[in-house]
């Protein structure tokens, strides 16, 4: 015989079902050790796999990917950045922390998030790269945050630009903030890497200012527009 708590839980799930954040279907396979509002259904969970842990080189810049590229991941990222659905953020931070732990990094590494232009940050309300970096710092004591980079206020979106255009625009858009003391080992943090033009330019800007860029940590890498 079902307990009163089980009956209430079933009634609650029937009246207000939990929907998968990726496909939108009702989650009927809720795992008992997970909270009431699970993030993904079983099918989407199975597709959201970790990267193999191998470094990908962008020129001479090591790229650390937390996930293998998949539409489930991109749907979660899009909903977070543009739809106000921030539930996946904790999952992203946890996976990025696991990926970073595979690297033998020196102590005192500074995480430098890739910046957004000020108008877009105001409109969106946050910089996703900075939220990821802050989450990582809370999970690991030997990291610190370096908000050293800034982007031109009139910078346009990189999404949709071809590879050559991304590099051309990125070179003109990123700068060191006035008064910042840039030094020590650094890991760049961003959400999705496409051509890598932005990350390479940020690496060059930081190294010119005196930092040692050890690599870039991202959720995943996808092929850029040709």
N, C-alpha and C positions, 0 to 999 in steps of 0.2 A: 504494500500500500504506500502510495506517495505521501511524503510529508507535506505540511502546509507550505513550507518554504519552496519545495519543488513545484507544487501546484501554482503558487504565485509567480515563480520564475517562468513557467510555461505560459501562463496567461500574459505576462509582460512581453515575452518574446513574440507571442501571437499578435498582440495589439501594436507593439512597436518593434518590429523586426530589425535586426542589425544588418546593414547593407555593406557589402564588400566595397572598399574604397577604390578598387581598381575596375571591376567589371559592373558594379552596381547591383549584383544579384543578392538575394537574401542568403545570409550565412546560416546554414542548417547544421553544420558540422562543428559547432563551437567546442573548442577543447576545454576540458573541465579545469585545467590549471591556468587558463587564461581568463582575463577579466570579462565582465559582461559584454562590453563592446569590443569585439575582436576587430582587427584591422582588415584582414583578407580572408577570402574563402579558401578552401583546401586547394582548388585548382590554381588560383593565383599565387598562393604561398609556394606551391611546388615550382612555379616559374621564376620566382624571385630568388635566384641563386647567387652565392658569393662569387667573386672573381677567383681565378686560379691562384692568385697571389703573386703572379709574375709581374715584374716591372715592365712597363711600356715606355719606350724612349720617345720623347718629342725633341728631336735634335739631340742635345746632350742633357735634357731635363728628364729625370726619372718621374714616371707617373704612377701613382699608387691608386688602383681602382678598388672600391669596396664591393661593387656588384658587377656581375656580367650584364651586358646591355640587354634589356627586354622591355616590351611594351608595358608590362605591369609597372615596372619602375618608372618609366617616363610618364605614365598616367598619374602616379602618386606625386611625382615632382611637379607636374603641371597643376594638379589640384592644390598643392601647397602654395605654389608661387602666385597663381592667378585666381584660385577659387576659395582661398581662405580656409582650406582644410589642412590644419597643422598636425593632425594626429600622426602622420608618418615621420615627423621630425625625430622623435625618439628612436625609431627603428633606424633611420639614417645615421644618427650619431653613434649608435651602438655598433653598427656594421663598419663605420669608418674607424672607430676606436680599435676594433679587432684587426682591421687591415693595417693600421699604423703600428700596432704591436708586433707585427711580423718584421718590421724594419728595426735594425739595431741603430737607433738614433742616439746621439749624445744627449746628456741632460741639459735642461734649459733651452729646449727648442722653442722658437717663437712661431706661432701659427699666424699667418698673414692672410686674411680673407681678401678675395678679389672684390673691389668696390663696385658700387652702382653709381650712376650719375645721380646727383642730389634730387632732381625733379622726380625721377622714377622711384627712388627710395621713399620719398614723401608720399607719392601716389600709392605705392604698394604697402607702405607701413613698416617695412623691414628689408634688410639685406640677407638673403638666404645663406650666403657664404659666411657671413658673420655669425648668424645663429648656429650654424654647424660648428664653427670654430669655438664659440662659447660653450656649446654642449660638450665638445671634446675636452676642453680645459676642466670642466666639472668632473669628468670621468677619470682624468689623469692629472696627478699633482705636479708632474715635472714639465708641464707645458705652460706657456703664457701667450697672451694675445697681443699682437702688434697691428694696430690700425694705422699703418704707415702709408698706405697707398690711397690716392684719391683719383677720381676720374673726372674728366672735363664735364661741367654741368650740361653742355649741349651735345654730349656724346649720344649717338644713336644706338639702336639695338644691334647686337651682333647676329642674332638669329635671322636666317634668311640670306645673309651675305655669302658670297662665294669666298673660297679660300684666300685668294689674292686680296680681296676687299677687306677681309677680317684682319689680315696682317697690316695692311696699309692704314686702316683706321686705328687699330690698336696702338701703333707706334706713336700716334699723335695724342692719344686720349689718357694715358696713365702717367702719373707723376708721384713723387714723394711729397707728403704733406710738409708744409713749412714748420720748422722747429723740431721735427722728429729726429731722434738719435737712432739711426739704423745700424745694427751690428749683430754679430753672432749667427748661429745656425738658424735657418728659416725653412719652414714648409708652407707653401701656398695652399689655400683651401678654396675650392669652388664646388659647384653642384655637378654640372654635366660638362664634359670636355668634348668639343667637336674637332676643329682643326688644330687646336692647341696654340693658336696665334696669341690669344690674350695671355695665356700662362707664360709663354716664352717672353713676351714683352715685359710682363711684370717681373719675371726673373731677371731680365737685363737691367731694368730700372733699379731693383733692389741691390743687385751685385755692384752696379756702378756707385751706389750710395754706401757700400761697405759691408753688406750682408753676405752670408754664404748660403745659397739656396740649395737645400738637399734634395728637393723634389716637390711634387704637387700631389695633394690628396683630393680625390674627387669621388663622387658616387659611381660614375661609369663614364666610358668613352664611347661615342658614336661617330660614325663617318660624317664628315662635313659635307655641305653642298658643294658640288663640283662646278 
